[in-house]
Amino acid sequence: MKRYELNDAQWLKIASLLPGKAGDLGRTGSDNRLFVNGCLWILRSGTHWRDLPERYGKWKTVHRRFSRWCHAGVWEQVFEALTADRDNQYLMIDSTIVRAHQQAASGKGGKDQAVGRSRGGLTTKIHMLADALGRPVRFIVTAGQVGDITQAPALLDGQSGDAVLADKAYDSNSLRQTIADMGAEAVIPSNRSRKIIIPHDEIAYINRNRIERCFNRMKHVGCFAIRYDRRTIHFQGFVHLAAAMIWLR
């Protein structure tokens, strides 16, 4: 097994989740493992598709297939299947800024590709929901200037848990009500602007660092640390692939 590639145990966990299996409609993908390993090489190295080693095949062919799987939602489906055995004692929400390379804002990628411009340069923001162990459960990708709290209801939609942990950026009456409607406790420190401070479970709040550690692990991956893709759907494919690898560890 070469660097960046799936081991046998990891491959067995996802092989049945991929299209092109014997019995599936259409062409059988006899090289699924080689293809996924090629995508992982790009994901982890953060290099251009043109630099893909020849052992994975022609880079244009691999890139086109990666794009097809992104549009078909394959990477997201694999990720969601792996998250079925989650720990919902706590749910955690947070976001992180990813710097976007200048090539992510160039070319014909459409007007709204979740790349924001500010004094800090080009950025994309990844909003994440994690389980009690700090493993990713759901993502929303936006431009870098989008506020954290604006995406929180969508992250929590349809979820369940005993408590929701978040930092002060998520302190709002409307979000607290959303969490209460879930039957969960809001473990969110009060913003200084509040006239009446709302107490929170400080012992439970200590666990919130797990989602920060998860972001830190994912930013060791080249295509997660810096966004190179022009199209958001391709970047989201890499995000779901990186998150799937967290669950495969």
VOPAGU-2260 file (C-alpha; in pm, 1 decimal, decimal comma):
REM VOPAGU-2260
SITE   aa  ch    i         X         Y         Z
SITE  MET   A    0       0,0       0,0       0,0
SITE  LYS   A    1     139,2     338,7    -103,8
SITE  ARG   A    2     113,6     660,8      91,5
SITE  TYR   A    3    -232,2     824,6      91,2
SITE  GLU   A    4    -408,3     501,9     -11,5
SITE  LEU   A    5    -686,7     309,0     162,8
SITE  ASN   A    6    -589,3      -3,7     352,4
SITE  ASP   A    7    -790,7    -324,3     310,3
SITE  ALA   A    8   -1010,1    -263,7     616,3
SITE  GLN   A    9   -1098,8      88,8     504,8
SITE  TRP   A   10   -1175,0     -24,7     151,1
SITE  LEU   A   11   -1412,7    -297,7     272,1
SITE  LYS   A   12   -1614,7     -35,1     462,0
SITE  ILE   A   13   -1688,0     174,4     154,0
SITE  ALA   A   14   -1665,1     -66,2    -141,9
SITE  SER   A   15   -2035,5    -154,1    -130,0
SITE  LEU   A   16   -2132,0     215,8    -111,8
SITE  LEU   A   17   -1977,6     307,8    -447,5
SITE  PRO   A   18   -2142,8     297,3    -791,1
SITE  GLY   A   19   -2018,6      56,7   -1057,0
SITE  LYS   A   20   -2051,9    -260,7    -849,8
SITE  ALA   A   21   -2145,8    -586,4   -1019,3
SITE  GLY   A   22   -2524,5    -579,6   -1045,2
SITE  ASP   A   23   -2550,0    -198,9   -1065,6
SITE  LEU   A   24   -2701,7     -46,5   -1375,2
SITE  GLY   A   25   -2449,7      73,1   -1631,3
SITE  ARG   A   26   -2080,6      -0,2   -1661,9
SITE  THR   A   27   -1903,6    -199,1   -1388,4
SITE  GLY   A   28   -1623,1       2,5   -1225,5
SITE  SER   A   29   -1350,5    -260,0   -1190,9
SITE  ASP   A   30   -1099,3       8,0   -1088,9
SITE  ASN   A   31   -1303,6     178,5    -815,3
SITE  ARG   A   32   -1033,2     131,9    -551,6
SITE  LEU   A   33    -760,1     268,5    -776,9
SITE  PHE   A   34    -979,7     567,1    -865,8
SITE  VAL   A   35   -1063,2     649,0    -501,9
SITE  ASN   A   36    -695,0     620,9    -411,0
SITE  GLY   A   37    -614,2     866,8    -689,3
SITE  CYS   A   38    -868,8    1114,9    -551,2
SITE  LEU   A   39    -719,9    1069,6    -204,0
SITE  TRP   A   40    -374,0    1145,1    -343,1
SITE  ILE   A   41    -499,9    1478,2    -478,7
SITE  LEU   A   42    -696,8    1548,2    -159,2
SITE  ARG   A   43    -404,7    1491,9      76,2
SITE  SER   A   44    -122,8    1632,6    -134,8
SITE  GLY   A   45    -314,6    1943,8    -240,8
SITE  THR   A   46    -145,0    1945,6    -581,2
SITE  HIS   A   47    -290,2    2008,9    -925,9
SITE  TRP   A   48    -473,5    1729,7   -1105,4
SITE  ARG   A   49    -207,7    1741,5   -1376,0
SITE  ASP   A   50      44,5    1615,1   -1119,5
SITE  LEU   A   51    -152,0    1296,7   -1046,6
SITE  PRO   A   52      90,1     998,7   -1067,1
SITE  GLU   A   53      46,0     788,5   -1379,8
SITE  ARG   A   54     -28,0     476,0   -1175,9
SITE  TYR   A   55    -379,6     615,5   -1115,4
SITE  GLY   A   56    -450,2     665,4   -1485,0
SITE  LYS   A   57    -483,2     971,1   -1705,6
SITE  TRP   A   58    -544,1    1275,6   -1490,2
SITE  LYS   A   59    -818,4    1413,0   -1716,2
SITE  THR   A   60   -1008,5    1084,7   -1698,6
SITE  VAL   A   61    -978,7    1068,6   -1319,2
SITE  HIS   A   62   -1082,8    1432,6   -1284,6
SITE  ARG   A   63   -1388,8    1388,3   -1506,6
SITE  ARG   A   64   -1497,0    1087,1   -1303,9
SITE  PHE   A   65   -1441,0    1274,9    -977,7
SITE  SER   A   66   -1661,0    1555,8   -1113,8
SITE  ARG   A   67   -1936,3    1311,3   -1214,8
SITE  TRP   A   68   -1937,2    1160,5    -866,6
SITE  CYS   A   69   -1955,7    1509,5    -714,3
SITE  HIS   A   70   -2260,5    1599,9    -922,6
SITE  ALA   A   71   -2420,9    1262,2    -846,0
SITE  GLY   A   72   -2367,6    1312,4    -471,7
SITE  VAL   A   73   -2160,7     994,5    -436,3
SITE  TRP   A   74   -1903,5    1139,0    -194,0
SITE  GLU   A   75   -2179,2    1283,2      25,4
SITE  GLN   A   76   -2367,8     951,1      24,3
SITE  VAL   A   77   -2055,8     762,4     130,9
SITE  PHE   A   78   -1994,1    1013,5     409,5
SITE  GLU   A   79   -2355,0     997,1     532,6
SITE  ALA   A   80   -2349,3     616,4     536,4
SITE  LEU   A   81   -2037,7     617,7     753,2
SITE  THR   A   82   -2196,9     860,3    1004,8
SITE  ALA   A   83   -2493,1     631,8    1079,8
SITE  ASP   A   84   -2328,3     504,7    1400,1
SITE  ARG   A   85   -2283,2     845,2    1559,6
SITE  ASP   A   86   -2282,0     952,2    1925,8
SITE  ASN   A   87   -2566,6    1201,7    1975,3
SITE  GLN   A   88   -2518,0    1271,4    2343,7
SITE  TYR   A   89   -2388,3    1609,9    2236,6
SITE  LEU   A   90   -2405,6    1788,8    1904,2
SITE  MET   A   91   -2152,1    2061,8    1830,7
SITE  ILE   A   92   -2155,8    2338,9    1572,8
SITE  ASP   A   93   -1868,7    2558,1    1460,4
SITE  SER   A   94   -1709,4    2698,0    1146,6
SITE  THR   A   95   -1364,7    2750,4    1001,8
SITE  ILE   A   96   -1220,2    2979,0     737,4
SITE  VAL   A   97   -1037,6    2825,0     441,8
SITE  ARG   A   98    -820,4    3048,1     229,1
SITE  ALA   A   99    -902,6    3024,5    -138,1
SITE  HIS   A  100    -622,7    3021,1    -392,2
SITE  GLN   A  101    -655,0    3283,0    -665,2
SITE  GLN   A  102    -731,6    3009,7    -919,6
SITE  ALA   A  103   -1049,4    2931,4    -721,0
SITE  ALA   A  104   -1189,2    3268,8    -826,1
SITE  SER   A  105   -1069,9    3257,3   -1187,0
SITE  GLY   A  106   -1213,5    3102,9   -1501,5
SITE  LYS   A  107   -1574,5    3026,7   -1586,8
SITE  GLY   A  108   -1706,5    2876,8   -1265,7
SITE  GLY   A  109   -2025,5    3076,6   -1229,3
SITE  LYS   A  110   -2093,1    3384,4   -1018,9
SITE  ASP   A  111   -2180,2    3227,0    -685,2
SITE  GLN   A  112   -1911,9    2972,3    -600,0
SITE  ALA   A  113   -1889,5    3040,3    -223,1
SITE  VAL   A  114   -1574,1    3250,9    -244,9
SITE  GLY   A  115   -1572,1    3576,9     -50,8
SITE  ARG   A  116   -1344,3    3877,6     -80,2
SITE  SER   A  117   -1221,5    4077,9     217,5
SITE  ARG   A  118    -909,2    4253,8     339,0
SITE  GLY   A  119    -779,2    3908,9     429,7
SITE  GLY   A  120    -808,5    3795,6      69,5
SITE  LEU   A  121   -1021,1    3523,1     -86,7
SITE  THR   A  122   -1190,0    3292,8     164,4
SITE  THR   A  123   -1449,2    3018,5     193,3
SITE  LYS   A  124   -1618,7    2921,4     519,5
SITE  ILE   A  125   -1703,7    2565,9     620,2
SITE  HIS   A  126   -1985,7    2534,5     873,8
SITE  MET   A  127   -1988,7    2197,3    1049,1
SITE  LEU   A  128   -2205,0    1988,4    1278,3
SITE  ALA   A  129   -2019,8    1723,0    1479,9
SITE  ASP   A  130   -2121,2    1444,4    1716,2
SITE  ALA   A  131   -2016,1    1402,6    2079,7
SITE  LEU   A  132   -1680,9    1254,2    1978,4
SITE  GLY   A  133   -1602,0    1547,6    1749,9
SITE  ARG   A  134   -1662,3    1354,9    1427,4
SITE  PRO   A  135   -1819,1    1549,6    1137,9
SITE  VAL   A  136   -2189,1    1490,5    1070,4
SITE  ARG   A  137   -2297,8    1768,0     831,0
SITE  PHE   A  138   -2138,9    2053,8     632,5
SITE  ILE   A  139   -2247,6    2376,2     466,8
SITE  VAL   A  140   -2002,4    2567,1     246,4
SITE  THR   A  141   -2044,2    2944,7     208,3
SITE  ALA   A  142   -1843,3    3251,6     121,2
SITE  GLY   A  143   -1602,1    3353,9     396,3
SITE  GLN   A  144   -1795,8    3660,7     510,6
SITE  VAL   A  145   -2119,8    3471,5     589,0
SITE  GLY   A  146   -2205,4    3480,1     960,0
SITE  ASP   A  147   -2174,5    3159,0    1161,1
SITE  ILE   A  148   -2518,9    3173,3    1316,8
SITE  THR   A  149   -2699,0    3209,8     983,6
SITE  GLN   A  150   -2623,9    2845,6     896,1
SITE  ALA   A  151   -2690,5    2692,8    1239,6
SITE  PRO   A  152   -3063,8    2614,5    1188,5
SITE  ALA   A  153   -2989,7    2428,3     864,1
SITE  LEU   A  154   -2709,8    2229,6    1032,4
SITE  LEU   A  155   -2945,1    2126,0    1314,1
SITE  ASP   A  156   -3248,3    2057,3    1096,3
SITE  GLY   A  157   -3375,0    1703,5    1153,9
SITE  GLN   A  158   -3108,0    1628,5    1416,1
SITE  SER   A  159   -3153,9    1504,0    1772,7
SITE  GLY   A  160   -2937,8    1504,9    2082,8
SITE  ASP   A  161   -2931,2    1580,9    2451,8
SITE  ALA   A  162   -2743,5    1910,2    2413,6
SITE  VAL   A  163   -2600,2    2142,7    2149,1
SITE  LEU   A  164   -2258,0    2295,6    2219,6
SITE  ALA   A  165   -2143,6    2615,9    2050,0
SITE  ASP   A  166   -1937,1    2926,3    2123,5
SITE  LYS   A  167   -2057,5    3283,2    2183,1
SITE  ALA   A  168   -2097,2    3351,3    1810,9
SITE  TYR   A  169   -2409,1    3132,5    1823,5
SITE  ASP   A  170   -2574,7    3307,7    2116,6
SITE  SER   A  171   -2917,2    3421,6    1998,6
SITE  ASN   A  172   -3270,1    3380,5    2131,0
SITE  SER   A  173   -3394,0    3233,0    1803,5
SITE  LEU   A  174   -3125,0    2962,8    1794,5
SITE  ARG   A  175   -3181,1    2881,1    2161,0
SITE  GLN   A  176   -3549,6    2832,8    2078,1
SITE  THR   A  177   -3460,5    2608,4    1784,1
SITE  ILE   A  178   -3249,6    2394,3    2016,4
SITE  ALA   A  179   -3527,3    2384,1    2278,0
SITE  ASP   A  180   -3772,8    2270,0    2009,1
SITE  MET   A  181   -3536,5    1977,5    1944,2
SITE  GLY   A  182   -3572,4    1878,5    2308,1
SITE  ALA   A  183   -3206,4    1958,7    2366,2
SITE  GLU   A  184   -3018,0    2186,9    2604,8
SITE  ALA   A  185   -2832,0    2487,4    2463,4
SITE  VAL   A  186   -2476,5    2486,3    2601,7
SITE  ILE   A  187   -2374,9    2827,2    2470,6
SITE  PRO   A  188   -2194,3    3099,6    2668,1
SITE  SER   A  189   -2379,3    3431,2    2675,0
SITE  ASN   A  190   -2255,6    3716,0    2463,2
SITE  ARG   A  191   -2138,1    4022,9    2656,9
SITE  SER   A  192   -2413,4    4229,0    2498,5
SITE  ARG   A  193   -2678,7    4036,6    2694,1
SITE  LYS   A  194   -2826,7    4231,0    2982,5
SITE  ILE   A  195   -2915,6    3910,6    3164,9
SITE  ILE   A  196   -2654,3    3635,7    3141,5
SITE  ILE   A  197   -2792,3    3290,6    3063,4
SITE  PRO   A  198   -2601,9    3020,2    3255,3
SITE  HIS   A  199   -2466,9    2714,9    3071,1
SITE  ASP   A  200   -2322,8    2377,7    3168,9
SITE  GLU   A  201   -1952,2    2461,7    3193,5
SITE  ILE   A  202   -1848,4    2099,8    3242,2
SITE  ALA   A  203   -2027,4    1990,4    2922,7
SITE  TYR   A  204   -1889,2    2292,8    2736,6
SITE  ILE   A  205   -1534,6    2165,6    2786,1
SITE  ASN   A  206   -1611,9    1898,9    2525,0
SITE  ARG   A  207   -1655,6    2163,9    2254,1
SITE  ASN   A  208   -1281,8    2158,0    2186,3
SITE  ARG   A  209   -1338,7    1825,8    2008,5
SITE  ILE   A  210   -1490,8    1995,8    1705,1
SITE  GLU   A  211   -1195,4    2235,7    1694,6
SITE  ARG   A  212    -955,3    1940,5    1704,1
SITE  CYS   A  213   -1151,8    1782,6    1418,5
SITE  PHE   A  214   -1106,9    2095,8    1206,6
SITE  ASN   A  215    -737,7    2088,8    1292,2
SITE  ARG   A  216    -702,1    1727,7    1172,6
SITE  MET   A  217    -887,8    1802,2     851,0
SITE  LYS   A  218    -668,3    2104,7     779,8
SITE  HIS   A  219    -369,2    1871,7     759,6
SITE  VAL   A  220    -524,7    1770,7     426,2
SITE  GLY   A  221    -400,6    1982,5     136,2
SITE  CYS   A  222    -730,6    2042,0     -45,9
SITE  PHE   A  223    -906,9    2125,3     282,2
SITE  ALA   A  224    -641,0    2363,3     412,1
SITE  ILE   A  225    -647,3    2571,6      92,5
SITE  ARG   A  226    -926,5    2577,7    -162,9
SITE  TYR   A  227    -803,4    2537,5    -520,2
SITE  ASP   A  228   -1125,5    2429,8    -692,6
SITE  ARG   A  229   -1323,7    2690,8    -885,0
SITE  ARG   A  230   -1652,7    2508,3    -849,1
SITE  THR   A  231   -1809,4    2473,8    -506,2
SITE  ILE   A  232   -1948,2    2129,9    -587,5
SITE  HIS   A  233   -1594,0    1998,0    -645,0
SITE  PHE   A  234   -1468,4    2155,4    -322,4
SITE  GLN   A  235   -1763,8    2002,8    -135,4
SITE  GLY   A  236   -1670,4    1664,6    -281,2
SITE  PHE   A  237   -1324,2    1696,0    -129,0
SITE  VAL   A  238   -1474,1    1811,9     203,4
SITE  HIS   A  239   -1696,0    1502,8     221,5
SITE  LEU   A  240   -1406,8    1278,4     120,3
SITE  ALA   A  241   -1184,9    1429,4     390,8
SITE  ALA   A  242   -1464,3    1387,0     645,8
SITE  ALA   A  243   -1518,9    1025,1     540,0
SITE  MET   A  244   -1152,7     955,6     615,1
SITE  ILE   A  245   -1207,2    1079,2     972,5
SITE  TRP   A  246   -1473,9     810,5    1012,7
SITE  LEU   A  247   -1253,8     543,8     850,8
SITE  ARG   A  248    -972,0     585,7    1101,5
